[in-house]
């Protein structure tokens, strides 16, 4: 089976396709001046772009891992998440508090999706 890697950098690929599964790297916002809702929206827009590039869609997300730098940001992040997800196709999900590589980043999301 072939493996296709998308948007590689010196340390990772933003998306990897294998068989009928798409694996995304953790995505953080580029505009780190935004609040958690703004960063979450930007992250989900990038996830949409990467999934489309791989022939997938948010309705096919199987699993999501979400990191927030302050668990009190979980509720506002969830507002944006809930508006983005398809309620009939919710993925398995974890959301935990963690320090992120850039202290200005408030949320990071990584997903695995079917094609």
N, C-alpha and C positions, 0 to 999 in steps of 0.2 A: 504494500500500500504506500502511496506517496504521501509526503508531508510537504505542505506549502506554508512558507513563512512570509508574513506581511509586515511592512514598516519596521525593518530591523534597525537597531542602533548598535553601538559597540558592546552592549551588555545583554540585550534582550530583543525579542520580536514582539511587536504590539499585539499580533494575532498569529495563531498557528492553527492550520487545518490538518486534521488527520482523519481519514475515513469520513464518517458523517458527523464529526464533532469539531466544534470551533472552541479554542481556548484563548481567552484574552488575558493580557497582562493586567496588572492593577493600573487603573486609570485615575489620574488626578487632574484637576482643572489647570489650565494655563494661566488664567487670570486669578491669581491668589489674593487679590484685593477684595474679591466678592465675599459675601457672607456664605454660610453653609448651604442655604437654598440655591444661591447663584452658582456656587461651585458644583453642587449636586446636579443641577440642570446641565451645566457644561459637560460634566463627566458623562451623563446619560446621553447627551447628544453625540459625544465621541464614541460611546459604545454603539449607538445606532449606526454611525458611519462605519465602524470596523465590522460589525455584524453584516451589514449590507455588502461590504467589500468581499466578505467570505461567503455570500449567498445565504445568509441567515437573517433572523429578525428577532426583535425582543420577545415575541410570542413563543419563541423556541428556546428561550433561556432555561436551562435545566437547574443551574446552581449559581448563587451569587454570594460573594464574600464582601462584606462592607466593613471598613475601618473608619471610625470617627475619632478625632483627637480629644473630644470631650463628650461623654455619653449623654450630656444634657442636649447635645445637638442631634440626638437620634430622632426626636419628635419632628423638628423642622425638616430634617433630611427625609423622613418618612412621608411628609406631605408631598414632596416632589417625587419621590419614588412611587407612591401610590397613584399619582396622576399619570406617571409614565407607564406603569405595568398594565398588562391586560388581566383583569381580575379572574378571568376563566383559565389563565395560563400562568399562574404564579409559580416561580421557581422555589426550590429549597433555598434557604437563606440563613446566613449568620451575620450578626452585626455586633462588633466589639469595639471597645475603646483601646486605642493604641497611639503611640507616637509615630508620626510619619517622617519621612526623610527630610522634607522641607517643613519647618515649623509653621509656615503660613498656610500650608494645606490643611483643610479641615475635614476632608473626606476622600477616601480612595475606594474604588469599587472594581472587583474582578469577577468576570462571569465565564461560565462554560455553557455552550449552546449547541443544540442539534442543528444540522443544516436543513 
